[in-house]
Amino acid sequence: MSSVTDKLFADGRELKLSNRVGKGGEGEVFSLVDIPGHAVKRYFPQIAGDRESKIRAMVGSRVSASATTVAFPEHVVTDGRGKFVGFMMRLVDKHKEIHELQTPSSRQRHFPKADYRFLVRVALNVARVFAQVHSTGCVVGDINQRGILVSDSATVALIDADSFQFIHNGERHLCVVGVPEYTPPELQGKSLKDIVRTKDHDAFGLAVCIFQILCMDRHPFSGRFRAGDMPLEKAISEFRFVYSGRNTGMEPPPGSVNLSDFPPYVRMNFEEAFAPDHVGKRPNPEMWVKSLEELEQSLRPCSKNRLHHFSRLAQDCPWCRMEATYGRPLFVNPDIDPIIVGDSKVDDSKGWVIDVAALLAAVNNCTIPTSVSIALPPIDQTLPPSAEAQQQKNSHGLLPFLRIAGLGIAAFGVFTFTLKHPSLLLSFGLIGFGLFLLFKKAEEKGATLIARHIQTWSKTRRQCRQFSPKLLSTKLRKQGQRHLLQSSNIRRCQNRSRKSGLSTMGNGKRSSLKATCQAFH
């Protein structure tokens, strides 16, 4: 009898076991230190002898190479004496059992970012994995929630592949166990030890699994029987599909989904998978892949809750209906941190019971952010300049000439102050216009240019109004005094000329004398 501490070998290579990653009714699973991504399943001593021929047949047929998402046996594992103890297989890590996704409460803990689009993609991948198994000639047989694993990226893997039904060289290695919830009606209540499973049997279990994924873990045969109690196994054996369009004598639980919430192909597949007249011709995995792809393409967001997605062929949002009935959310926003609210709890009869006082206290303690920073995505290409931008760029070539002209106009405006009779309005207008041209940045559109001219003119007028009437009268008085002084000087010059005998000069000479006197003084 081999012990846990015995050395193990695969194809002559010694294996170094690491941590135990799983334990079941038949044995234990250990990861390997020296072979990453692989594990060893070691059977209990009383089980190993019954499994040896099947495992050696699976390894010899290299069935593992045909299904990369299934943990098929790859190498036979023996102890130091060459006795069979188990097999080596791929290690399926970073995956969780599918029931953690199906149930809304556990989904919010283990898959908080999963919305209904994620659920549909998982259902689609489950159908694809079953198609992959059937392509190898195997039948899953023992379909259950613990044998189907899901990752955070919606990938699906199957474990416990050593229990699959496998036929090699005419020798049948049967699947002798099964779970009643996934067992078809024709096998309910029967011993499975001597029954040869078929792909059609798998088709029933696959339909149940897909229904639970799409319908929030509802079992298709679980509901209210109108005539009394109805155990689940009996409802399955009597083909009492609760959501069927035919009369099954059963009603769905309140707040459940309707088949009308799904596209036609999905509805038809469910009806045929659970109907008595389709035994032996149930929808196969490939048919489910096609119908689920149609469902995935028809999904649309709910107008009332952005976390809800449902088929655009549905009349209304089924998840809003279910939340209104049960009083608790089916999907949560992963961007919101969870808050423990007092004594709030989920009651099976009352739904979600909330401690209102604790909820208000939690809301009042929330901090409102003062600002929100939004990272803009980088532009991965260079955009060509617009026609207006190109015109603005070309207008820069005129700037040197405009500045020279502006400088000349402003200088001329300053020069007008030196004239004998300067016009303040003209002088400031020239200076203002010259400065405008001097500091003008670029060519502008007509409306903007006119607006700037009006602004410059208004500024000039304000500057002119700063001169008070008193200052203007002082300037005029000084100019008048200067003219009176010039007139006085002219008269004195004329008196001197009379005394010197020049009084008889003509008007032309007097004018010349007047000019001479003005120039002299």
Secondary structure, DSSP 4 states (H G I P E B T S, - for coil): ---TTS-EEETTEEE-EEEEEEE-SSEEEEEESSSTTEEEEEE-HHHHHHHHHHHHHHHHHTGGGG-TTB----EEEEETT--EEEEEEE---SEEETHHHHSHHHHHHH-TT--HHHHHHHHHHHHHHHHHHHHTT-B--S--TTSEEEETTS-EEE--GGGSBEEETTEEE------GGGS-GGGTTS--TTPPP-HHHHHHHHHHHHHHHHTTT--TT-SEETTS---HHHHHHTT--TT-SS--SEEPPTT---GGGS-HHHHHHHHHHT-GGGTT-PPPHHHHHHHHHHHHHHEEE-SS-TT-EEETTSSS-HHHHHHHHHSS-SS--TTSPP---TT-EEETTTEEE--HHHHHHHHHTPPPPS----PPPPP-SPPPPPHHHHHHHHHGGGHHHHHHHHHHHHHHHHHGGGSSS--HHHHHHHHHHHHHHHS--S---HHHHHHHHHHHHHHHHHHHHTS-HHHHHHHHHHHHHHHHHHHHHHHHHHHHHHHTT-TT--HHHHHHHHHHHHHH-
